[in-house]
Amino acid sequence: MQETVRIRMTTKSWVVAACSLVLVLAQSPDGLAQSRSRWWQSEEVQQELRLSADAVNRIDEIYESEIPILRSGWREFNRLEKAFDALLERDEVSEPEVSHELEHLEAARAELRKSRTLMLFRMHRVLTAEQRQLLDAYNERRRNERRQRDSGTSDHRQRL
């Protein structure tokens, strides 16, 4: 029982950290292809996590195999979202119609999240426990740097 709890906590912690690194995946289908989403290819990350060339290649293979699925999922989700928005604009639309289309939209969103999370999980399995901890620390440091940078920007805007 105790082992199960520890595994769940580790997995939950990793998913939060990994999702923040791959947040660009959630921005747009075009963002999926941008090099900045390939965090494991960054020399800084490779050095900090002490990633081997083999680990980098394995993570890249996972990414390359899953990215077409994610792109397709984004296209479908965007298509359904536009159709749903158009449906809501109609004057004579019934609640059952909205509910039916909303179920399709949310199912597409759930499938997209599931695919992305499974990709991240597969990437996670390539890393050692120590590398996952280092990744968590790296992510936290980057978040703090962004907060400080964004905080400075908003303070400057307020003074103008």
C-alpha positions as CSV (number, residue, x, y, z in Angstrom):
1,M,0.0,0.0,0.0
2,Q,2.7,2.5,1.0
3,E,4.6,1.7,-2.3
4,T,1.5,2.4,-4.3
5,V,1.0,5.8,-2.7
6,R,4.7,6.7,-3.3
7,I,4.4,5.8,-7.0
8,R,1.2,7.8,-7.4
9,M,2.7,10.9,-5.7
10,T,5.8,10.6,-7.9
11,T,3.8,10.3,-11.0
12,K,1.5,13.1,-10.0
13,S,4.5,15.4,-9.3
14,W,6.1,14.5,-12.6
15,V,3.0,15.1,-14.6
16,V,2.7,18.6,-13.1
17,A,6.3,19.4,-13.9
18,A,6.3,17.9,-17.4
19,C,3.1,19.6,-18.3
20,S,4.6,23.0,-17.5
21,L,7.6,22.2,-19.7
22,V,5.5,21.1,-22.6
23,L,2.9,23.8,-22.1
24,V,3.6,25.0,-25.6
25,L,1.8,21.9,-26.8
26,A,-1.4,23.3,-25.4
27,Q,-1.1,26.6,-27.2
28,S,-1.7,25.8,-30.8
29,P,-1.1,23.1,-33.4
30,D,1.7,25.1,-34.9
31,G,3.3,25.4,-31.5
32,L,3.7,21.6,-31.5
33,A,6.4,21.8,-34.1
34,Q,8.4,24.6,-32.6
35,S,11.8,23.7,-31.3
36,R,11.2,25.3,-27.9
37,S,8.8,22.4,-27.1
38,R,11.7,20.0,-27.4
39,W,13.0,20.7,-24.0
40,W,15.2,17.6,-23.9
41,Q,17.2,18.9,-26.9
42,S,18.3,22.0,-25.0
43,E,22.0,21.8,-24.1
44,E,21.2,23.4,-20.7
45,V,18.6,20.8,-19.9
46,Q,20.8,17.9,-21.1
47,Q,23.6,19.1,-18.9
48,E,21.5,19.8,-15.9
49,L,19.7,16.5,-16.1
50,R,22.8,14.7,-17.3
51,L,20.8,13.2,-20.2
52,S,22.7,10.7,-22.3
53,A,22.5,10.8,-26.1
54,D,20.5,7.6,-25.9
55,A,17.9,9.2,-23.5
56,V,17.6,12.2,-25.8
57,N,17.1,10.0,-28.8
58,R,14.5,7.8,-27.0
59,I,12.5,10.9,-25.8
60,D,12.7,12.4,-29.3
61,E,11.4,9.1,-30.8
62,I,8.4,9.2,-28.4
63,Y,7.8,12.8,-29.3
64,E,8.0,12.2,-33.1
65,S,5.7,9.2,-32.9
66,E,3.1,11.1,-30.9
67,I,3.2,14.5,-32.4
68,P,1.0,13.6,-35.5
69,I,-1.6,12.3,-33.2
70,L,-1.6,15.5,-31.1
71,R,-1.7,17.7,-34.3
72,S,-4.7,15.7,-35.6
73,G,-6.4,16.0,-32.2
74,W,-5.8,19.8,-32.2
75,R,-7.3,20.1,-35.7
76,E,-10.4,18.1,-34.6
77,F,-10.8,20.0,-31.4
78,N,-10.5,23.4,-33.2
79,R,-13.0,22.3,-35.8
80,L,-15.5,21.2,-33.1
81,E,-14.9,24.4,-31.1
82,K,-15.6,26.6,-34.1
83,A,-18.8,24.6,-34.9
84,F,-19.8,24.8,-31.3
85,D,-19.3,28.6,-31.2
86,A,-21.3,28.9,-34.4
87,L,-24.1,26.8,-32.8
88,L,-24.3,29.1,-29.8
89,E,-24.7,32.1,-32.1
90,R,-27.8,30.7,-33.6
91,D,-31.1,32.2,-32.4
92,E,-33.1,28.9,-32.5
93,V,-30.9,26.3,-30.9
94,S,-32.2,23.9,-28.3
95,E,-30.5,22.9,-25.1
96,P,-30.3,19.2,-26.2
97,E,-28.5,20.3,-29.4
98,V,-26.0,22.3,-27.3
99,S,-25.6,19.5,-24.9
100,H,-25.0,17.0,-27.7
101,E,-22.4,19.1,-29.4
102,L,-20.8,20.0,-26.1
103,E,-20.3,16.3,-25.4
104,H,-18.4,16.0,-28.7
105,L,-16.3,19.0,-28.0
106,E,-15.4,17.8,-24.5
107,A,-14.7,14.3,-25.6
108,A,-12.2,15.7,-28.2
109,R,-10.6,17.9,-25.5
110,A,-10.3,14.8,-23.1
111,E,-8.8,12.7,-25.9
112,L,-6.2,15.4,-26.7
113,R,-5.3,15.7,-23.0
114,K,-5.1,11.9,-22.7
115,S,-2.8,11.6,-25.7
116,R,-0.5,14.4,-24.4
117,T,-0.4,13.0,-20.9
118,L,0.5,9.5,-22.2
119,M,3.2,11.0,-24.3
120,L,4.6,12.8,-21.3
121,F,4.3,9.6,-19.2
122,R,6.3,7.7,-21.8
123,M,9.0,10.5,-21.8
124,H,9.0,10.3,-18.0
125,R,9.8,6.6,-18.1
126,V,13.0,7.3,-19.9
127,L,14.3,9.5,-17.1
128,T,15.8,8.2,-13.8
129,A,14.3,9.2,-10.5
130,E,17.2,11.7,-10.0
131,Q,16.6,13.2,-13.4
132,R,12.9,13.7,-12.7
133,Q,13.9,15.5,-9.5
134,L,16.4,17.6,-11.4
135,L,13.7,18.3,-14.0
136,D,11.3,19.4,-11.3
137,A,13.9,21.8,-9.9
138,Y,14.7,23.1,-13.4
139,N,11.0,23.8,-14.0
140,E,10.5,25.5,-10.7
141,R,13.5,27.8,-11.3
142,R,12.3,28.7,-14.8
143,R,8.8,29.4,-13.4
144,N,10.3,31.7,-10.8
145,E,12.4,33.5,-13.4
146,R,9.3,34.0,-15.6
147,R,7.3,35.3,-12.6
148,Q,10.0,37.8,-11.7
149,R,10.4,38.9,-15.4
150,D,6.6,39.2,-15.8
151,S,6.2,40.9,-12.4
152,G,8.8,43.5,-13.4
153,T,7.0,44.1,-16.7
154,S,3.6,44.6,-15.1
155,D,5.2,47.0,-12.4
156,H,6.7,49.0,-15.2
157,R,3.4,49.2,-17.1
158,Q,1.6,50.4,-14.0
159,R,4.0,53.2,-13.5
160,L,3.5,54.5,-17.0
